[in-house]
């Protein structure tokens, strides 16, 4: 038996699943936001128009990166890493903006506003995959094969957590850790470094009052139901009123100034209320199909870089889905992780679609086993 790489069509199941999730996302963003948008901006279509524009730009990015050979990203990985750190640094200059929130996470250049931390997720998967697939890396050397790549990711974690955006910084670090692990680093070494990293991560988690408050709220949201526990309680009300089949698309009540920012991180609660248990499970099944296809692409990639890159991209999306659903159902403390392809957010949907474009390109070069 011999395995060889063959040029083929992209993974159509992955592409179809992406289109379905995008379509559901646009419908739910409009349903969740049209009342709030009308009240806040005087235009009930404000959020859906903005999201539709970013989806269109993202689909263009998906198409472009599905056509660019993924190995070119390996050659540009160091440039991508440096560019990412430059963007993260610009947050702390006059270009950084908070968009009316308490966190300065965005760069504003004229009418264009982007969130560099969303780019960091992809940038670190590309860099770590390229680094770990280099022939010069000796996996037996703890410093070059483990400490160095994870140390660089930890530097990004620190910069992102200062914005502050602790949830996204952990996602970035988790993506780098997974790529290092998949490259073949011994489990014992990865586990020991993880234990060493827990104390500083714990300190970052509790050194800000609002993060500590989120932990207390997670333990007992009803202790402060009108303030810190308000959002998660309203989310649980939404799921509770959805029952099996939901209240009907557009008929949810919690989005009517009860659930804060329902079109963003807590859009899954709106889905649970309006589409019910059946609708929520159907969407989770679409994500499972996506994750299955992503890891299949990783397994069939013709080289180590392609395999690590596909696995890293798929893992990041899977982790974001898991964290978002766990947060809105009260399983995890509240954090700012959105639901990929569904939540409103320009930078998120754009870089997610670019990542999927890279996945589709890797799928075109999958290896197949043939009889010699």
Protein Blocks (a to p, Z undefined) as FASTA:
>chain_A
ZZddddddddfklmmmmmmmmmmmmmmmmmmmmmmmmmmnopaklmmmmmmmmmmmmmmm
mmmmmmpcfklmmmmmmmmmmmmmmmmmmmmmmkbceehpabdfbdcehjbccdfklmmm
mmmmmmmmmmmmpmkbcfklmklmmmmmmmmmmmmmmmmmmmpcfklmmmmmmmmmmmmm
mnopafklmmmmmmmmmmmmmmmmmmpmklmmmmmmmmmmmlmmmlmmmmmmmmmmmmmm
nmmnonbehiafklnopagckllmmmmmmmmmmnommlmmmmmmmmmmmmmmmmmmmmmp
cbfklmmmmmmmmmmmmmmmmmmmmmmnopaccddddcehkagcfklmmmmmmmmmmmmm
mmmmcccdddZZ
